[in-house]
Amino acid sequence: MSLAQELKSQAPNCQIVYVGHKGDNFDKLKIKSHNFDFLVFINAGKFRRYHGQSLIRNLFDSKTLLLNIRDIFRLPGSVIMSYRILRRFKPSVIFSKGGFVAVPVGVAAKIRGVPIITHDSDVMPGLANRIVGRWAKVHATGMPAKFYNYPKASIEYVGIPIDARIQKVTPKLQTKYKSELGLPEDSQVLLLSGGGNGSKYLNDTLVAIANHLLEANLSLHILHLSGKQHESQVKNAYKQQLTKNVQSRVKVMGFNPDFYALIAASDLIITRAGATTLAELSAAGKACILIPAPFLADGHQLKNAEELADKDAAVVLNENVQPDELLVIINELLKNDARRWELAENLHNTSQPRAAANLANIILKNARPTD
């Protein structure tokens, strides 16, 4: 959405076609309102694999195997659908953010001779962009070029496009967002977010130590983004675990569309290590504890977190961390303003505020002339 906005800003007459999967679960009207002129959807196939799971286990996981076999047979049809879409709209350039929908569109673009620009947010390029990337003119990257195996001359490090409203949080801004969220001005705020779908592991771990945290830190308030599917379970767990005198200092939300407001109000954030989330945190300049998801394909979150740990830009823990260990680390950081400030500044120094503008410029520069 931020890239679409920047494209319209740099080239007001350009038209943007969004190609998605027919099973995508999002508000199409909301997407359309964010500068996309056309929305089209195809039945694309997806190759499922899990980091840390052996090839043998993947092969004999019957559910995964059957879904992969089904989706292999979808690929030719999705390429034909993509070819028809390109013939209809006659695009000047294709932008691939990765994801399984990008593969048939990229194949169709190669057949029709349409320039392709890819962008990888994570340190590890996704499978889709590794396939499509062999035909790309430019490989834009969210991380420095040293992490990617693309031809060096084709790589342009731009960072990760994020909402243009996200800016470094000042004490004045933090007070403003605390007020909007109904939090006391002098409160400390701990935010937990497990990503778009939430994380049962992170949810359960914070619930287990929340009462100790709240009793040890009398000004502490907890904002807990649980994921919609976990919301009722997490709320019930807090009711069982918390003493009555601290229950009012915990707010559970399944989802909140204004993630920046939660970031801005917080003093410390516990989250996974998704690339876009990290880009938003770095732009805002916030101290965070990262517990990367170890099972995602190619272990990209592990690599994202490792890069920040090397720069002392985040506290990075593995998913084997015990609740009592996490409790000690959180307490230490809540009581150490100087350490939180150091982590926040180091993370902010990794931000690329012009990522969307630079990426839009690359796309427009490489678009072929219209007929």
Number of C-alpha atoms within 10 A of each C-alpha: 16 18 21 19 19 21 23 16 13 13 13 10 9 13 16 17 18 16 16 17 17 12 10 10 7 8 8 10 9 10 15 15 10 13 20 17 14 13 14 12 17 22 19 27 23 19 15 13 19 15 13 12 12 10 11 8 12 15 14 11 11 11 10 16 16 13 14 18 13 14 18 15 12 17 19 14 16 24 22 16 19 27 20 13 19 19 13 9 12 13 20 19 19 23 18 23 17 22 15 20 25 24 26 26 27 31 19 22 24 18 10 14 13 20 21 25 26 26 25 24 23 24 24 20 21 19 16 21 24 18 15 22 22 14 19 24 16 22 27 28 24 23 23 14 19 11 14 17 11 17 11 11 9 13 20 19 19 25 27 28 24 20 15 15 8 19 17 17 20 12 9 9 15 19 20 16 20 22 13 12 14 8 18 14 13 10 18 20 24 23 20 26 26 23 16 15 15 23 21 15 11 21 22 16 17 20 20 18 18 21 19 14 21 20 14 11 15 12 13 21 24 23 21 27 28 28 23 15 14 17 19 14 14 23 18 10 15 20 12 11 14 20 13 9 10 16 17 11 16 20 15 17 18 19 19 13 7 8 14 19 18 24 27 25 27 26 22 22 22 21 24 27 27 21 21 16 18 23 25 24 25 26 24 22 27 28 29 29 23 26 22 24 22 19 15 15 17 17 18 24 24 25 18 22 27 21 16 20 17 10 13 16 27 23 19 22 16 13 13 7 11 10 17 13 10 16 17 12 13 19 14 13 19 18 12 11 12 10 14 22 16 17 23 25 19 20 26 21 14 18 19 20 21 15 23 24 18 19 25 23 15 17 22 15 10 16 16 14 8 7 5
